[in-house]
Amino acid sequence: MEKHSHDFSDDEWPFDDPQNLAVLTTVPVLEGAPVLLVTHDHDGDWQVLCGTTNEPEDGRIVCFGCAYQRNRSIAELADLPRGWRAWREDANAPWTREQKELEEDES
């Protein structure tokens, strides 16, 4: 893994989860696409997604700090409870939140 260019202080880091937590994202997000869908899964995993692809080859794992550094707007979702998701129509739209239904493989 490459040396990280981030090390947020406790005052800067908005999440309860650690900066080095592995999160799922997509190639478009890593290339600058806006984050339009964020999920905080029932098991505690986070997904920071573009909302434009579900193709497995577009998925990437990054640390939470890197995801936050690329798109600080996700700080608005730091209080998103486990088992919830949030989405928006575009990068300037407000987030809409809803509780996810527990899927069979998450129980």
N, CA, C and O atoms as CSV, one atom per row, in Angstrom:
chain,resi,resn,atom,element,x,y,z
A,1,MET,N,N,0.847,-1.176,0.000
A,1,MET,CA,C,0.000,0.000,0.000
A,1,MET,C,C,0.892,1.237,0.000
A,1,MET,O,O,1.925,1.280,0.667
A,2,GLU,N,N,0.477,2.222,-0.748
A,2,GLU,CA,C,1.222,3.466,-0.821
A,2,GLU,C,C,1.123,4.232,0.497
A,2,GLU,O,O,0.173,4.064,1.261
A,3,LYS,N,N,2.115,5.067,0.743
A,3,LYS,CA,C,2.069,5.942,1.905
A,3,LYS,C,C,0.869,6.873,1.769
A,3,LYS,O,O,0.606,7.406,0.691
A,4,HIS,N,N,0.165,7.058,2.842
A,4,HIS,CA,C,-1.026,7.899,2.813
A,4,HIS,C,C,-0.675,9.357,3.027
A,4,HIS,O,O,0.227,9.694,3.795
A,5,SER,N,N,-1.400,10.206,2.338
A,5,SER,CA,C,-1.167,11.634,2.455
A,5,SER,C,C,-2.130,12.270,3.448
A,5,SER,O,O,-2.194,13.495,3.553
A,6,HIS,N,N,-2.875,11.454,4.170
A,6,HIS,CA,C,-3.802,12.014,5.147
A,6,HIS,C,C,-3.538,11.437,6.527
A,6,HIS,O,O,-3.096,10.297,6.667
A,7,ASP,N,N,-3.809,12.223,7.513
A,7,ASP,CA,C,-3.781,11.819,8.906
A,7,ASP,C,C,-4.602,12.864,9.637
A,7,ASP,O,O,-4.065,13.836,10.167
A,8,PHE,N,N,-5.897,12.654,9.658
A,8,PHE,CA,C,-6.807,13.643,10.210
A,8,PHE,C,C,-6.752,13.630,11.737
A,8,PHE,O,O,-6.712,12.567,12.358
A,9,SER,N,N,-6.752,14.807,12.323
A,9,SER,CA,C,-6.802,14.901,13.785
A,9,SER,C,C,-8.191,14.479,14.241
A,9,SER,O,O,-9.112,14.372,13.431
A,10,ASP,N,N,-8.336,14.244,15.528
A,10,ASP,CA,C,-9.641,13.864,16.065
A,10,ASP,C,C,-10.686,14.944,15.790
A,10,ASP,O,O,-11.860,14.636,15.588
A,11,ASP,N,N,-10.261,16.205,15.783
A,11,ASP,CA,C,-11.190,17.302,15.511
A,11,ASP,C,C,-11.633,17.338,14.044
A,11,ASP,O,O,-12.742,17.772,13.732
A,12,GLU,N,N,-10.757,16.878,13.152
A,12,GLU,CA,C,-11.061,16.893,11.716
A,12,GLU,C,C,-11.861,15.669,11.282
A,12,GLU,O,O,-12.656,15.759,10.347
A,13,TRP,N,N,-11.665,14.520,11.946
A,13,TRP,CA,C,-12.265,13.259,11.524
A,13,TRP,C,C,-13.697,13.160,12.050
A,13,TRP,O,O,-13.898,13.092,13.263
A,14,PRO,N,N,-14.702,13.150,11.156
A,14,PRO,CA,C,-16.095,13.212,11.595
A,14,PRO,C,C,-16.730,11.866,11.975
A,14,PRO,O,O,-17.804,11.845,12.577
A,15,PHE,N,N,-16.096,10.769,11.638
A,15,PHE,CA,C,-16.707,9.446,11.817
A,15,PHE,C,C,-16.275,8.777,13.117
A,15,PHE,O,O,-15.198,9.060,13.643
A,16,ASP,N,N,-17.126,7.882,13.632
A,16,ASP,CA,C,-16.759,7.072,14.793
A,16,ASP,C,C,-15.824,5.939,14.390
A,16,ASP,O,O,-15.008,5.488,15.193
A,17,ASP,N,N,-15.940,5.480,13.146
A,17,ASP,CA,C,-15.082,4.416,12.646
A,17,ASP,C,C,-13.688,4.972,12.352
A,17,ASP,O,O,-13.543,6.165,12.086
A,18,PRO,N,N,-12.665,4.118,12.398
A,18,PRO,CA,C,-11.293,4.601,12.187
A,18,PRO,C,C,-11.010,4.964,10.732
A,18,PRO,O,O,-11.663,4.478,9.809
A,19,GLN,N,N,-10.022,5.828,10.559
A,19,GLN,CA,C,-9.613,6.266,9.226
A,19,GLN,C,C,-9.128,5.113,8.367
A,19,GLN,O,O,-9.273,5.155,7.145
A,20,ASN,N,N,-8.559,4.092,8.974
A,20,ASN,CA,C,-7.999,2.989,8.199
A,20,ASN,C,C,-9.001,1.868,7.933
A,20,ASN,O,O,-8.618,0.808,7.439
A,21,LEU,N,N,-10.272,2.084,8.252
A,21,LEU,CA,C,-11.306,1.104,7.946
A,21,LEU,C,C,-11.408,0.931,6.431
A,21,LEU,O,O,-11.432,1.922,5.701
A,22,ALA,N,N,-11.466,-0.290,5.959
A,22,ALA,CA,C,-11.622,-0.559,4.529
A,22,ALA,C,C,-13.061,-0.274,4.118
A,22,ALA,O,O,-14.002,-0.758,4.747
A,23,VAL,N,N,-13.225,0.514,3.058
A,23,VAL,CA,C,-14.553,0.819,2.521
A,23,VAL,C,C,-14.585,0.465,1.041
A,23,VAL,O,O,-13.563,0.484,0.355
A,24,LEU,N,N,-15.772,0.145,0.571
A,24,LEU,CA,C,-15.971,-0.166,-0.836
A,24,LEU,C,C,-16.314,1.117,-1.574
A,24,LEU,O,O,-17.146,1.906,-1.126
A,25,THR,N,N,-15.662,1.311,-2.711
A,25,THR,CA,C,-15.969,2.453,-3.569
A,25,THR,C,C,-15.907,1.980,-5.013
A,25,THR,O,O,-15.827,0.779,-5.272
A,26,THR,N,N,-15.943,2.914,-5.951
A,26,THR,CA,C,-15.916,2.556,-7.361
A,26,THR,C,C,-14.817,3.317,-8.094
A,26,THR,O,O,-14.342,4.354,-7.630
A,27,VAL,N,N,-14.429,2.785,-9.236
A,27,VAL,CA,C,-13.446,3.465,-10.082
A,27,VAL,C,C,-13.914,4.878,-10.423
A,27,VAL,O,O,-13.113,5.808,-10.323
A,28,PRO,N,N,-15.190,5.088,-10.826
A,28,PRO,CA,C,-15.598,6.460,-11.121
A,28,PRO,C,C,-15.393,7.426,-9.952
A,28,PRO,O,O,-14.982,8.566,-10.169
A,29,VAL,N,N,-15.671,6.998,-8.722
A,29,VAL,CA,C,-15.440,7.864,-7.563
A,29,VAL,C,C,-13.955,8.184,-7.445
A,29,VAL,O,O,-13.586,9.329,-7.187
A,30,LEU,N,N,-13.109,7.189,-7.632
A,30,LEU,CA,C,-11.669,7.414,-7.537
A,30,LEU,C,C,-11.158,8.324,-8.650
A,30,LEU,O,O,-10.114,8.963,-8.515
A,31,GLU,N,N,-11.908,8.375,-9.752
A,31,GLU,CA,C,-11.521,9.237,-10.874
A,31,GLU,C,C,-12.205,10.605,-10.822
A,31,GLU,O,O,-12.076,11.395,-11.758
A,32,GLY,N,N,-12.931,10.891,-9.736
A,32,GLY,CA,C,-13.502,12.217,-9.552
A,32,GLY,C,C,-15.006,12.334,-9.672
A,32,GLY,O,O,-15.542,13.430,-9.503
A,33,ALA,N,N,-15.716,11.237,-9.959
A,33,ALA,CA,C,-17.180,11.295,-10.021
A,33,ALA,C,C,-17.737,11.603,-8.635
A,33,ALA,O,O,-17.144,11.217,-7.628
A,34,PRO,N,N,-18.861,12.289,-8.578
A,34,PRO,CA,C,-19.437,12.599,-7.266
A,34,PRO,C,C,-19.965,11.346,-6.568
A,34,PRO,O,O,-20.394,10.388,-7.211
A,35,VAL,N,N,-19.922,11.380,-5.261
A,35,VAL,CA,C,-20.518,10.317,-4.454
A,35,VAL,C,C,-22.012,10.601,-4.377
A,35,VAL,O,O,-22.435,11.653,-3.897
A,36,LEU,N,N,-22.805,9.644,-4.859
A,36,LEU,CA,C,-24.255,9.816,-4.889
A,36,LEU,C,C,-24.993,8.792,-4.037
A,36,LEU,O,O,-26.203,8.906,-3.844
A,37,LEU,N,N,-24.272,7.787,-3.521
A,37,LEU,CA,C,-24.883,6.751,-2.699
A,37,LEU,C,C,-23.884,6.314,-1.637
A,37,LEU,O,O,-22.743,5.975,-1.949
A,38,VAL,N,N,-24.315,6.325,-0.389
A,38,VAL,CA,C,-23.481,5.855,0.719
A,38,VAL,C,C,-24.329,4.899,1.542
A,38,VAL,O,O,-25.472,5.205,1.882
A,39,THR,N,N,-23.770,3.754,1.856
A,39,THR,CA,C,-24.461,2.823,2.736
A,39,THR,C,C,-23.586,2.520,3.941
A,39,THR,O,O,-22.365,2.408,3.835
A,40,HIS,N,N,-24.237,2.390,5.084
A,40,HIS,CA,C,-23.585,1.930,6.312
A,40,HIS,C,C,-24.291,0.629,6.640
A,40,HIS,O,O,-25.356,0.618,7.257
A,41,ASP,N,N,-23.684,-0.455,6.222
A,41,ASP,CA,C,-24.330,-1.757,6.261
A,41,ASP,C,C,-24.580,-2.231,7.691
A,41,ASP,O,O,-23.981,-1.727,8.641
A,42,HIS,N,N,-25.470,-3.205,7.823
A,42,HIS,CA,C,-25.814,-3.755,9.129
A,42,HIS,C,C,-24.588,-4.296,9.862
A,42,HIS,O,O,-24.539,-4.273,11.091
A,43,ASP,N,N,-23.601,-4.783,9.111
A,43,ASP,CA,C,-22.391,-5.337,9.731
A,43,ASP,C,C,-21.343,-4.270,10.043
A,43,ASP,O,O,-20.270,-4.591,10.554
A,44,GLY,N,N,-21.641,-3.013,9.743
A,44,GLY,CA,C,-20.721,-1.921,10.030
A,44,GLY,C,C,-19.883,-1.473,8.847
A,44,GLY,O,O,-19.202,-0.451,8.924
A,45,ASP,N,N,-19.922,-2.229,7.744
A,45,ASP,CA,C,-19.173,-1.829,6.551
A,45,ASP,C,C,-19.787,-0.570,5.945
A,45,ASP,O,O,-20.986,-0.317,6.066
A,46,TRP,N,N,-18.931,0.210,5.292
A,46,TRP,CA,C,-19.361,1.406,4.567
A,46,TRP,C,C,-19.117,1.209,3.082
A,46,TRP,O,O,-18.134,0.586,2.681
A,47,GLN,N,N,-20.025,1.749,2.262
A,47,GLN,CA,C,-19.858,1.792,0.822
A,47,GLN,C,C,-20.041,3.241,0.384
A,47,GLN,O,O,-21.046,3.875,0.705
A,48,VAL,N,N,-19.063,3.757,-0.349
A,48,VAL,CA,C,-19.058,5.143,-0.818
A,48,VAL,C,C,-19.058,5.061,-2.341
A,48,VAL,O,O,-18.018,4.829,-2.957
A,49,LEU,N,N,-20.238,5.253,-2.948
A,49,LEU,CA,C,-20.444,4.868,-4.337
A,49,LEU,C,C,-20.895,6.020,-5.223
A,49,LEU,O,O,-21.379,7.048,-4.751
A,50,CYS,N,N,-20.721,5.813,-6.515
A,50,CYS,CA,C,-21.131,6.807,-7.503
A,50,CYS,C,C,-22.597,6.654,-7.886
A,50,CYS,O,O,-23.201,7.598,-8.395
A,51,GLY,N,N,-23.176,5.490,-7.653
A,51,GLY,CA,C,-24.563,5.251,-8.021
A,51,GLY,C,C,-24.764,5.028,-9.506
A,51,GLY,O,O,-25.899,5.038,-9.982
A,52,THR,N,N,-23.671,4.825,-10.257
A,52,THR,CA,C,-23.793,4.652,-11.706
A,52,THR,C,C,-23.363,3.279,-12.190
A,52,THR,O,O,-23.604,2.935,-13.347
A,53,THR,N,N,-22.733,2.485,-11.334
A,53,THR,CA,C,-22.270,1.168,-11.757
A,53,THR,C,C,-22.393,0.167,-10.622
A,53,THR,O,O,-22.155,0.485,-9.457
A,54,ASN,N,N,-22.768,-1.042,-10.989
A,54,ASN,CA,C,-22.788,-2.175,-10.067
A,54,ASN,C,C,-21.881,-3.292,-10.577
A,54,ASN,O,O,-21.939,-4.422,-10.093
A,55,GLU,N,N,-21.051,-2.964,-11.551
A,55,GLU,CA,C,-20.174,-3.967,-12.142
A,55,GLU,C,C,-19.037,-4.307,-11.177
A,55,GLU,O,O,-18.350,-3.410,-10.690
A,56,PRO,N,N,-18.834,-5.598,-10.899
A,56,PRO,CA,C,-17.778,-5.992,-9.965
A,56,PRO,C,C,-16.396,-5.449,-10.338
A,56,PRO,O,O,-15.603,-5.118,-9.456
A,57,GLU,N,N,-16.107,-5.357,-11.627
A,57,GLU,CA,C,-14.780,-4.874,-12.031
A,57,GLU,C,C,-14.580,-3.379,-11.732
A,57,GLU,O,O,-13.455,-2.884,-11.790
A,58,ASP,N,N,-15.654,-2.667,-11.416
A,58,ASP,CA,C,-15.552,-1.251,-11.064
A,58,ASP,C,C,-15.381,-1.028,-9.561
A,58,ASP,O,O,-15.167,0.104,-9.127
A,59,GLY,N,N,-15.472,-2.075,-8.776
A,59,GLY,CA,C,-15.348,-1.952,-7.330
A,59,GLY,C,C,-13.896,-1.868,-6.888
A,59,GLY,O,O,-13.023,-2.515,-7.466
A,60,ARG,N,N,-13.646,-1.069,-5.863
A,60,ARG,CA,C,-12.318,-0.930,-5.272
A,60,ARG,C,C,-12.457,-0.807,-3.753
A,60,ARG,O,O,-13.463,-0.314,-3.245
A,61,ILE,N,N,-11.441,-1.259,-3.051
A,61,ILE,CA,C,-11.368,-1.114,-1.604
A,61,ILE,C,C,-10.335,-0.043,-1.293
A,61,ILE,O,O,-9.202,-0.112,-1.772
A,62,VAL,N,N,-10.717,0.941,-0.500
A,62,VAL,CA,C,-9.809,2.000,-0.062
A,62,VAL,C,C,-10.019,2.200,1.434
A,62,VAL,O,O,-10.995,1.711,2.002
A,63,CYS,N,N,-9.110,2.911,2.059
A,63,CYS,CA,C,-9.323,3.223,3.468
A,63,CYS,C,C,-10.328,4.373,3.569
A,63,CYS,O,O,-10.465,5.182,2.651
A,64,PHE,N,N,-11.013,4.423,4.686
A,64,PHE,CA,C,-12.039,5.436,4.907
A,64,PHE,C,C,-11.440,6.838,4.792
A,64,PHE,O,O,-12.075,7.742,4.250
A,65,GLY,N,N,-10.237,7.018,5.292
A,65,GLY,CA,C,-9.577,8.319,5.208
A,65,GLY,C,C,-9.388,8.773,3.775
A,65,GLY,O,O,-9.584,9.948,3.464
A,66,CYS,N,N,-9.009,7.852,2.897
A,66,CYS,CA,C,-8.840,8.200,1.482
A,66,CYS,C,C,-10.181,8.565,0.849
A,66,CYS,O,O,-10.260,9.502,0.055
A,67,ALA,N,N,-11.237,7.827,1.199
A,67,ALA,CA,C,-12.565,8.137,0.668
A,67,ALA,C,C,-13.004,9.527,1.118
A,67,ALA,O,O,-13.557,10.292,0.328
A,68,TYR,N,N,-12.759,9.850,2.380
A,68,TYR,CA,C,-13.136,11.152,2.916
A,68,TYR,C,C,-12.291,12.269,2.299
A,68,TYR,O,O,-12.806,13.342,1.985
A,69,GLN,N,N,-11.016,12.015,2.132
A,69,GLN,CA,C,-10.138,13.026,1.547
A,69,GLN,C,C,-10.575,13.381,0.123
A,69,GLN,O,O,-10.492,14.540,-0.284
A,70,ARG,N,N,-11.038,12.384,-0.627
A,70,ARG,CA,C,-11.473,12.617,-2.006
A,70,ARG,C,C,-12.815,13.326,-2.088
A,70,ARG,O,O,-13.077,14.054,-3.045
A,71,ASN,N,N,-13.673,13.116,-1.081
A,71,ASN,CA,C,-15.007,13.692,-1.136
A,71,ASN,C,C,-15.481,14.023,0.277
A,71,ASN,O,O,-16.108,13.202,0.945
A,72,ARG,N,N,-15.172,15.230,0.714
A,72,ARG,CA,C,-15.484,15.653,2.086
A,72,ARG,C,C,-16.978,15.746,2.360
A,72,ARG,O,O,-17.386,15.810,3.520
A,73,SER,N,N,-17.800,15.755,1.315
A,73,SER,CA,C,-19.244,15.870,1.527
A,73,SER,C,C,-19.806,14.666,2.280
A,73,SER,O,O,-20.903,14.750,2.833
A,74,ILE,N,N,-19.088,13.564,2.313
A,74,ILE,CA,C,-19.596,12.402,3.052
A,74,ILE,C,C,-19.589,12.646,4.556
A,74,ILE,O,O,-20.200,11.880,5.302
A,75,ALA,N,N,-18.917,13.691,5.015
A,75,ALA,CA,C,-18.928,14.034,6.439
A,75,ALA,C,C,-20.350,14.284,6.922
A,75,ALA,O,O,-20.661,14.063,8.093
A,76,GLU,N,N,-21.215,14.747,6.019
A,76,GLU,CA,C,-22.620,14.978,6.370
A,76,GLU,C,C,-23.308,13.690,6.801
A,76,GLU,O,O,-24.374,13.728,7.415
A,77,LEU,N,N,-22.706,12.556,6.483
A,77,LEU,CA,C,-23.310,11.254,6.787
A,77,LEU,C,C,-22.601,10.535,7.931
A,77,LEU,O,O,-22.818,9.340,8.136
A,78,ALA,N,N,-21.773,11.232,8.663
A,78,ALA,CA,C,-21.015,10.613,9.746
A,78,ALA,C,C,-21.925,9.979,10.798
A,78,ALA,O,O,-21.524,9.033,11.476
A,79,ASP,N,N,-23.138,10.493,10.936
A,79,ASP,CA,C,-24.075,9.947,11.915
A,79,ASP,C,C,-25.040,8.921,11.310
A,79,ASP,O,O,-26.012,8.530,11.956
A,80,LEU,N,N,-24.777,8.488,10.079
A,80,LEU,CA,C,-25.649,7.506,9.429
A,80,LEU,C,C,-25.583,6.192,10.213
A,80,LEU,O,O,-24.513,5.592,10.316
A,81,PRO,N,N,-26.701,5.743,10.762
A,81,PRO,CA,C,-26.665,4.520,11.580
A,81,PRO,C,C,-26.387,3.271,10.745
A,81,PRO,O,O,-26.601,3.254,9.533
A,82,ARG,N,N,-25.916,2.248,11.408
A,82,ARG,CA,C,-25.778,0.946,10.751
A,82,ARG,C,C,-27.137,0.539,10.207
A,82,ARG,O,O,-28.171,0.745,10.842
A,83,GLY,N,N,-27.108,-0.047,9.009
A,83,GLY,CA,C,-28.346,-0.500,8.396
A,83,GLY,C,C,-29.091,0.589,7.642
A,83,GLY,O,O,-30.256,0.406,7.288
A,84,TRP,N,N,-28.432,1.730,7.387
A,84,TRP,CA,C,-29.055,2.829,6.668
A,84,TRP,C,C,-28.272,3.150,5.417
A,84,TRP,O,O,-27.105,2.783,5.283
A,85,ARG,N,N,-28.934,3.846,4.494
A,85,ARG,CA,C,-28.280,4.338,3.282
A,85,ARG,C,C,-28.728,5.768,3.038
A,85,ARG,O,O,-29.757,6.219,3.540
A,86,ALA,N,N,-27.924,6.464,2.252
A,86,ALA,CA,C,-28.247,7.831,1.877
A,86,ALA,C,C,-27.892,8.015,0.411
A,86,ALA,O,O,-26.907,7.452,-0.069
A,87,TRP,N,N,-28.681,8.791,-0.295
A,87,TRP,CA,C,-28.414,9.044,-1.710
A,87,TRP,C,C,-28.836,10.472,-2.035
A,87,TRP,O,O,-29.551,11.128,-1.278
A,88,ARG,N,N,-28.364,10.923,-3.189
A,88,ARG,CA,C,-28.722,12.244,-3.696
A,88,ARG,C,C,-28.690,12.197,-5.220
A,88,ARG,O,O,-28.040,11.335,-5.810
A,89,GLU,N,N,-29.389,13.119,-5.840
A,89,GLU,CA,C,-29.500,13.151,-7.297
A,89,GLU,C,C,-28.219,13.642,-7.963
A,89,GLU,O,O,-27.844,13.157,-9.031
A,90,ASP,N,N,-27.556,14.596,-7.338
A,90,ASP,CA,C,-26.304,15.121,-7.870
A,90,ASP,C,C,-25.485,15.675,-6.706
A,90,ASP,O,O,-25.945,15.683,-5.564
A,91,ALA,N,N,-24.288,16.131,-6.999
A,91,ALA,CA,C,-23.365,16.556,-5.946
A,91,ALA,C,C,-23.861,17.762,-5.160
A,91,ALA,O,O,-23.382,18.006,-4.053
A,92,ASN,N,N,-24.805,18.521,-5.701
A,92,ASN,CA,C,-25.319,19.704,-5.010
A,92,ASN,C,C,-26.653,19.465,-4.313
A,92,ASN,O,O,-27.161,20.345,-3.618
A,93,ALA,N,N,-27.212,18.294,-4.497
A,93,ALA,CA,C,-28.515,17.975,-3.911
A,93,ALA,C,C,-28.352,17.531,-2.456
A,93,ALA,O,O,-27.295,17.035,-2.066
A,94,PRO,N,N,-29.403,17.712,-1.662
A,94,PRO,CA,C,-29.341,17.229,-0.281
A,94,PRO,C,C,-29.422,15.707,-0.237
A,94,PRO,O,O,-29.958,15.070,-1.143
A,95,TRP,N,N,-28.886,15.148,0.821
A,95,TRP,CA,C,-28.940,13.699,1.025
A,95,TRP,C,C,-30.330,13.291,1.492
A,95,TRP,O,O,-30.947,13.977,2.308
A,96,THR,N,N,-30.815,12.175,0.973
A,96,THR,CA,C,-32.031,11.528,1.459
A,96,THR,C,C,-31.580,10.253,2.169
A,96,THR,O,O,-30.712,9.534,1.675
A,97,ARG,N,N,-32.164,9.982,3.311
A,97,ARG,CA,C,-31.757,8.813,4.110
A,97,ARG,C,C,-32.930,7.865,4.296
A,97,ARG,O,O,-34.086,8.282,4.365
A,98,GLU,N,N,-32.604,6.575,4.374
A,98,GLU,CA,C,-33.624,5.586,4.709
A,98,GLU,C,C,-32.958,4.360,5.303
A,98,GLU,O,O,-31.796,4.059,5.029
A,99,GLN,N,N,-33.720,3.669,6.116
A,99,GLN,CA,C,-33.235,2.428,6.695
A,99,GLN,C,C,-33.315,1.331,5.648
A,99,GLN,O,O,-34.320,1.198,4.949
A,100,LYS,N,N,-32.250,0.545,5.542
A,100,LYS,CA,C,-32.226,-0.574,4.601
A,100,LYS,C,C,-32.925,-1.767,5.236
A,100,LYS,O,O,-32.877,-1.964,6.450
A,101,GLU,N,N,-33.569,-2.548,4.399
A,101,GLU,CA,C,-34.123,-3.802,4.890
A,101,GLU,C,C,-32.989,-4.795,5.073
A,101,GLU,O,O,-32.052,-4.830,4.275
A,102,LEU,N,N,-33.072,-5.586,6.102
A,102,LEU,CA,C,-32.060,-6.587,6.359
A,102,LEU,C,C,-32.173,-7.685,5.306
A,102,LEU,O,O,-33.205,-8.347,5.199
A,103,GLU,N,N,-31.111,-7.874,4.533
A,103,GLU,CA,C,-31.104,-8.906,3.497
A,103,GLU,C,C,-30.735,-10.232,4.117
A,103,GLU,O,O,-30.086,-10.278,5.162
A,104,GLU,N,N,-31.146,-11.307,3.477
A,104,GLU,CA,C,-30.944,-12.635,4.024
A,104,GLU,C,C,-29.473,-12.929,4.346
A,104,GLU,O,O,-29.178,-13.550,5.367
A,105,ASP,N,N,-28.549,-12.487,3.479
A,105,ASP,CA,C,-27.145,-12.774,3.705
A,105,ASP,C,C,-26.502,-11.839,4.737
A,105,ASP,O,O,-25.325,-12.004,5.060
A,106,GLU,N,N,-27.258,-10.859,5.260
A,106,GLU,CA,C,-26.737,-9.948,6.276
A,106,GLU,C,C,-27.178,-10.362,7.680
A,106,GLU,O,O,-26.700,-9.799,8.664
A,107,SER,N,N,-28.071,-11.324,7.785
A,107,SER,CA,C,-28.585,-11.697,9.098
A,107,SER,C,C,-27.642,-12.556,9.879
A,107,SER,O,O,-27.949,-12.944,11.007
